[in-house]
Amino acid sequence: MNKLTIDDLSPTGKRALVRVDFNVPLTESGEVEDDTRITASLPTLKKILESGGSAVVMSHLGRPKAKREEKYSLRPVAERLTALTSWPVRFVSDCIGSEVESAARSLKGGELLLIDNVRFYPGEEANDPDFAAQLARLGDYYVNDAFGSAHRAHASTHAVAGHFPGRAVAGYLMEKELSYLGQALAEPKRPFVAVIGGAKISTKIDVLKNLLGKVDRLLIGGAMTYTLIKARGGQIGKSLCEVEKLDVAREIMALPEASKILLPVDSTTALNVDATCETEHEGRRFTHYCWRFRPSDQIPDEEIGFDIGPDAVAEFTREIAQAGTVVWNGPVGMFERDLYATGTRAVAESLAMLTGKGGVTVVGGGDSVAALEKFGLANRMSHVSTGGGASLEFLEGRVLPGVAALTDR
């Protein structure tokens, strides 16, 4: 974490332009359904306001087509922010222009202005310098607390920072994300174990290659497993396989560090996702639940792997229990179905136990976080990242534009 933070500046009497990640889910009636990302930003905003400063807060929401779409307005977020705090929260239904600038200039210490969706303008995603300049007029210094958008070179996360030389800093959430993820990769408490899952290996190729040079053990689960197993000559039945990535999978398995990889020795398989099959008895046909535990490289032609099996669970949890640091990104099975949630639940519970014993556990990726929420274990991790795509690119070893734009310490 070599960037200046909000603690390096004095907010008193100044107006902060704060980029947050308020891209929250809304109900059909337009109310905030989950305010996790809002509450995650509160420590930074509290620091500014209680230090006698004011804040102009900006974010995106959803994917509007570079024009105003009311269903993507941040007005419901302003209402939830008001309900969560005792702060004077004002809202303006635009993000640039004379009305917005006037509202920003009129702010007093302790007041907050939430401007509307920056993606209502094409200049945001284009990282347009003119659009960034208009945003920059709203503050005296810039704070980026939106790690979830730090992998995007957009105007509000990248170009705008250039208008605040020496005054573009990280908020507390950004600092926490970079500290945990950065230390996990650069100076992990060993043994260092990574658990990588998910459906497609195509989204994790760079992660696997980067982590192999850093970890002591790399546990791979999820449907992406079967592309690797097929690349080794295994039989995977009808399990998901990215045929076009078999050559890449073979390259990965041929790397000198590939000995660190642990693939699931067995899988929970079924004929279909509902795990049903038909049998006949005394002339009558019956439909019932039907699944098997198979060696992962010996799955019959008609079956599909949906979860790691019991022997794999035992191996995975044993590796996690012996670790000093674990980074987890991606479920190891179709956890959304209780029938196939056993492996992912076991990983989550093992991480929770490791945290309790003093180990470092860092979880990123939307599906992994959703699994933790489902199992009620999110608060038992050392750190749960708010940035899905950003955390993934960080694990790939990429430079995040929104971080690179901040002032170096």
JOFENDA-V642044 format. One record per backbone hydrogen bond with DSSP energy under -0.5 kcal/mol. NH is the residue of the N-H (numbers start at 0). CO is the residue of the C=O. If there is no record, write none. Layout:
BEGIN
nh/co
NH/CO
NH/CO
END
This chain:
BEGIN
nh/co
3/406
5/169
7/4
8/5
10/8
12/51
13/10
15/13
15/53
16/140
17/15
17/55
18/16
18/142
19/17
19/57
21/19
23/21
26/30
29/26
32/24
33/24
38/34
39/35
40/36
40/37
41/37
41/38
44/40
45/41
46/42
47/43
48/44
49/45
50/46
51/48
52/47
53/13
54/110
55/15
56/54
56/112
57/17
65/63
65/118
71/68
72/69
76/73
77/73
78/74
79/75
80/76
81/77
82/78
83/79
84/80
87/109
88/86
89/87
89/111
91/113
93/91
100/96
101/97
102/98
103/99
104/100
105/101
106/103
109/52
110/107
111/87
112/54
113/89
114/56
114/112
115/91
115/93
117/58
119/116
120/117
121/65
123/120
124/120
125/121
126/123
127/122
131/127
132/128
133/129
134/130
135/131
136/132
137/134
138/135
139/14
140/14
141/166
142/16
143/168
144/18
144/142
146/144
148/145
149/146
151/148
153/151
154/123
156/153
157/153
158/153
159/154
160/157
161/157
161/158
162/159
163/160
166/163
168/141
168/166
169/3
170/143
174/170
175/171
176/172
177/173
178/174
179/175
180/176
181/177
182/178
183/179
184/180
185/181
186/182
189/187
192/190
192/324
193/216
194/326
195/193
195/218
196/328
197/330
202/199
203/200
204/200
207/203
208/204
209/205
210/206
211/207
212/208
212/209
213/210
214/210
215/191
216/191
217/259
218/193
218/216
219/217
219/261
220/195
221/331
223/197
224/221
225/222
226/222
226/223
227/223
228/224
229/225
230/226
231/227
231/228
232/229
233/228
234/296
235/233
236/298
237/302
238/235
242/240
244/241
245/242
248/244
249/245
250/246
251/247
252/248
253/249
254/250
254/251
257/254
258/255
259/256
260/257
261/217
262/260
263/219
266/293
267/306
268/266
268/291
269/303
270/289
274/271
276/287
278/285
280/283
283/280
285/278
287/276
289/274
291/268
293/266
293/291
295/264
297/294
298/234
299/297
302/299
303/269
305/267
306/267
308/265
312/308
313/309
314/310
315/311
316/312
317/313
318/314
319/315
320/316
321/317
322/319
323/190
324/190
325/359
326/192
327/361
328/194
329/363
333/305
334/332
336/333
337/335
339/336
340/337
344/340
345/341
346/342
347/343
348/344
349/345
350/346
351/347
352/348
353/349
354/350
355/351
356/352
356/353
357/354
358/353
359/323
360/358
361/325
362/382
363/327
368/364
369/365
370/366
371/367
372/368
373/369
374/370
375/371
375/372
376/371
377/371
379/376
380/377
381/360
382/360
384/362
384/382
387/385
390/386
391/387
392/388
393/389
394/390
395/391
396/393
397/392
400/398
401/149
402/149
402/399
403/399
404/400
405/402
406/167
408/1
END
